[in-house]
Structures are given as C-alpha cells and as structure tokens.
Amino acid sequence: MTQKEVLDELKVIVVERLRFDPRRAADMTLETTLPKGVEGSLGLDSLDFIELSVAMEDRFGITVEEGQDLSAEFHSLDSLSRYVLAKLGPA
C-alpha cells in the first residue's frame, strides 16, 4: 500500500465516520493538520481522534495502542499515513 492509497482511505474515513463534507475531503492533502486549535486544521477533538483510531483499526487491520502518546502521529495526514504504513509493515 502506498502513502497516497492510505491518504485516500483516511479521507474516506473522515467523510464517512466523522461526517465531514465530501467537498472538504477533496481539499485535504498530506500537509492537512488534524487537531483542534491549529490554524487551518480539520479541528478534530479527542472524541474525533477516538473514532478515527477505531475506524483505522477496522479499515487497515492495525492496532492503535491506547494510553500511548500519539499526538505526533495524529498531527497531520502525512504523519498519520506514515504511522499506518509503519503499522502495516513491509508490503
């Protein structure tokens, strides 16, 4: 799986599970930041991150460790897609 494929899947998750407008997903790039309070970000809060984690586990078959500080991994679509790729392991 490529980073672009992971990015496309993450966009689907944001639209379907977090109920974002599909038009907004079209504007999302690897540089798009996620946390609330960051200018230009998607504005995700803690509940959104939980939902996103569960959806990623379902979609990619990975385990997101609870209780671990993953703020760096969940900062942008770039860092999140690289996290997913690392969890998937070599193709």
Backbone torsions as a table, in degrees:
resi	resn	phi	psi	omega
1	MET	NA	136.2	-180.0
2	THR	-92.9	166.5	177.8
3	GLN	-62.9	-36.0	178.6
4	LYS	-64.0	-41.6	178.5
5	GLU	-63.9	-41.1	177.4
6	VAL	-64.4	-43.6	178.0
7	LEU	-57.9	-45.6	179.5
8	ASP	-61.1	-40.5	177.6
9	GLU	-66.7	-39.5	177.8
10	LEU	-63.4	-37.7	176.8
11	LYS	-62.3	-41.7	178.3
12	VAL	-61.8	-43.3	179.0
13	ILE	-60.6	-45.0	-178.7
14	VAL	-61.3	-40.0	-179.7
15	VAL	-73.2	-48.4	-173.9
16	GLU	-77.0	-46.9	-173.5
17	ARG	-89.6	-33.7	-179.0
18	LEU	-100.1	0.2	174.3
19	ARG	59.5	41.7	174.1
20	PHE	-81.2	153.2	175.9
21	ASP	-63.2	127.6	179.5
22	PRO	-56.4	-30.2	177.9
23	ARG	-65.4	-33.4	178.2
24	ARG	-69.6	-34.9	178.9
25	ALA	-63.1	-32.7	-180.0
26	ALA	-62.5	-27.1	-179.5
27	ASP	-87.2	-7.0	-177.4
28	MET	-74.8	134.9	177.1
29	THR	-128.4	178.4	176.8
30	LEU	-59.8	-28.2	-178.6
31	GLU	-79.2	-9.9	-178.9
32	THR	-62.5	124.6	177.7
33	THR	-88.1	160.0	-172.4
34	LEU	-110.3	-42.2	-170.9
35	PRO	-70.0	145.7	172.4
36	LYS	-58.5	142.3	177.4
37	GLY	93.8	-5.6	176.8
38	VAL	-102.6	124.9	-176.5
39	GLU	-56.8	130.5	178.0
40	GLY	79.9	6.4	-178.3
41	SER	-83.4	173.6	175.0
42	LEU	-71.8	-17.5	177.2
43	GLY	76.4	35.4	-179.3
44	LEU	-73.5	139.0	176.1
45	ASP	-104.2	-176.0	-174.4
46	SER	-61.5	-37.7	178.1
47	LEU	-67.6	-37.3	175.9
48	ASP	-61.5	-40.5	-179.3
49	PHE	-66.6	-36.1	176.2
50	ILE	-64.5	-47.5	179.2
51	GLU	-61.7	-41.7	178.2
52	LEU	-62.2	-43.0	179.0
53	SER	-61.4	-46.0	179.6
54	VAL	-63.1	-43.6	179.7
55	ALA	-64.0	-38.2	177.9
56	MET	-65.9	-40.6	177.9
57	GLU	-61.3	-43.4	178.7
58	ASP	-65.4	-48.1	-173.0
59	ARG	-71.4	-42.3	-173.1
60	PHE	-103.7	-10.1	-179.2
61	GLY	69.9	32.7	179.4
62	ILE	-110.2	169.0	175.3
63	THR	-114.6	126.4	175.6
64	VAL	-98.6	117.8	-175.0
65	GLU	-67.6	124.3	176.1
66	GLU	-77.3	147.3	176.5
67	GLY	82.7	-9.3	177.9
68	GLN	-91.2	140.6	178.8
69	ASP	-75.6	106.8	-179.6
70	LEU	-111.8	23.7	-176.7
71	SER	-60.1	-35.7	179.0
72	ALA	-68.1	-39.7	-179.9
73	GLU	-70.0	-32.0	-178.0
74	PHE	-97.8	20.9	-178.7
75	HIS	-77.8	-42.3	-177.2
76	SER	-142.1	168.6	176.8
77	LEU	-66.1	-28.2	176.5
78	ASP	-65.8	-53.8	-178.3
79	SER	-65.4	-34.8	179.9
80	LEU	-69.4	-42.6	180.0
81	SER	-67.2	-36.7	176.5
82	ARG	-67.1	-35.1	176.1
83	TYR	-62.3	-46.2	179.1
84	VAL	-61.2	-46.4	179.8
85	LEU	-59.7	-40.7	178.8
86	ALA	-64.2	-39.2	179.2
87	LYS	-69.3	-32.6	179.1
88	LEU	-71.6	-27.0	180.0
89	GLY	79.1	-177.7	-177.6
90	PRO	-63.6	143.5	-177.5
91	ALA	-73.4	NA	NA
